[in-house]
């Protein structure tokens, strides 16, 4: 019986039976062909307006055929975290990336809620490291994260004690239906206490954001005194560090603002993601990475376990480069009449592509293999392990940092860092080096390695390259 349970897959792909949808889609294709045949054999075909109509309708028919093929076999993935916990003796570390670029367009309180939802994940906290990339080099963002780290010391235990599902405090306290089944006096007292503390946190951040109370650039904020948004050195600050390696402590929280200079192209979000990859490779070096935008809260605290079921499956796990979750828009209009919530794309097109090779990388809410981001695929990893990649080739690939090359070699070799090895504060100097503008010059970063450059939408070339 034990062997049979061990042989069970960690995840299953279930194909959806949408017979009626298929019939209607095929019927629409039949009508399109009927229309084209009518245009083709009509006596008025050779007039210029009819010819234009024929060209347009032919293109529409072609696109419908492509869409029809994409969504013909929709599938969903069913994961089994209970089997994962029984089978894996020690869960792997996971690095969490949050990206923000402008404290005016992206309010710091939004970033704070995203970070708090990540810090409160149901996962061993000594194996989580959260990196926040601030491309605006804003002391407001850093201040908000410092204040949020103080609040997290009470918020994270509260969420885990009461098994809170939505762990972004702004969303949690604004939805009265979440707490309707909690009637205990102890819970109500703790709930009121946490709400008061969060209101105070929000008020402090809003005051500084709107300059009601000026932010003093002294002490640990002094590094921001002579910085500009597009002209500043690398700034890396360890805000939270689980030095004791406690299972039930708080995850690591690191602030990262990469160097920017006017004479260097910063390559938008792709450049920020590559810096986070290198900095995290030095500090925590987790084999898996989750990237989210600053406004994407986590609504399932067990999401890491669900993703690892797919990435660590012994039979099909190596075939999976990344695992991504659908975006869900809060308080959107029912049935998405304007299409701006992408419901049709997610429910039909993306699920249909999941039944094929898999959907494209959407740019956020995605778990990546570090090996894949390094440009190493399953059939290439053994070659690197056997030592066929010489040192000069590794320098051309990863850059001149010997510490980073060593960390990359550990990941490729399958060792990485253990939870006890993660000491981010010991690598600040080396991490600052790999976050500098000049580091990528003459390397494969952005070309064959990491998030690819050449487009404002970094997810498109990167996703196509992975596929």
Phi, psi and omega in degrees: 000319181297318180294322179296319178294325181291331181278349180293141181290153177281341176210158179226142174262121183249121179276135182273140179265098179246067185297313182298319179297320179295318180298315181293320178295317178294324179295320177296322177295321177299318179295323178294317177296322178297318179295318180295319179295324178294319177296320186290321185259006178283150181290342181264013185297328188275002171283151185297315178300319179292325178295317177298318179298321180296318179297314181296316181291329176294318178296318179297321178295318179298313179297325179293324177296318179297314179296319181298318177294325182292322186253015184291323183238072182293148181216154172236158180251125179254121182255160182230080181300330180297321177293323179299314182293329178284330188267325184265119181290322181224118181291145182282156174293154178224131176263138183246125182249130174237129182243133174220154187231335186211116182291347178276311179284329180238094186304139180303329180293331176293314178299320179300316180296320177297315180296317180296323178293331177281320180295336184263016180298149175280084183198150178307119188293335179285358178245012177244134174227121183256122179249126179251116178269119179250096181285351177268355183046055186258127174295338177296315180296316179297317178300316180298321180290322178297315179293322179294326179295327177291318179293326182298333181296338175253328183292315182297311176299324178298315180297317183284327179295318184257010177052049178292136182271313178266107191254019167267114190301323181298315179290321182296312183283341180273345181258103184289338182288341183294326189255012187293339182263001181262108185245355184291145181295320180299315180297316182298321179294316179293323180298314180296322179295315180294321179296319178297319179293321179291321177299320178295319178299312180299318182296318180296317181292319179295322179298316180289322181298317181269010174060026172295321174240116183294145180273124180279120182269068177226174182064229181287350177268357184296336180294342180268000189292327182239040182249150171238160185300325182249013181207093182197158177281174176290137178231120179231124182231129174271109184273315177236134178220121180275074187296328181280350182066034183289135179297324184249025177276220176243146176295166175288143177228118185235130176266131182229123171233107185291158179293140174228134176225146183301330184277357180244138176285125183274349173059029170055217185292327180300319177296320178295320180294322179293324176295316177300321179298317181288316180298314179293328177298329177278320190275317183231329171056042179290145179288343180234146183225138175248127175245132178225152172283164187292345181253018182250095180281158178268122181256007176223106185294346180260018186298328180296318179296319179298317180293320181293333175302323181279316185286335185250009177297131186292335184270311186241002185298322183291344179279351185258121179273323181210158177233126181231155182248148178295147171279136176238129184263128184280137176059034177279164179291137182301139178068004174048062184295335182264354178074007183278354176264000174060030181297315181298316181298316183287314188284330186246302185292308184293319177296325177294318178292332176295333177283347177260232179286327182138158182286166176289158175291125185268359175093347181204168179057041188230135172266127181244151165279133178297324178303317182293317178296330176284359179083016180251124181251164189312319183284346181264339187296319181298324179298318180292320181298324182284359174088018182279351175266112183286166186298319182293329177290319178296322178295319178295326180284305192258346182106181190273354182288113179294324178297319180291321178299320178297318180294322178295320178296324179294319179294316179298322179283354176088008182265310181060206176251145169276169181300328181284342181275346186283106177224081185305324184296340180281349187242018184297318181296313179293323179293324177297324179296314183284352177264002181281159183297320188283349189298323186279350183299127179077011179248180180274357184299129179084351180247303177240357189221140180077201175285129189279146180266178178106358180210145175295325177270092185294339184290331184292300180295325180294314179296318179296321179295320179295316180295000000 
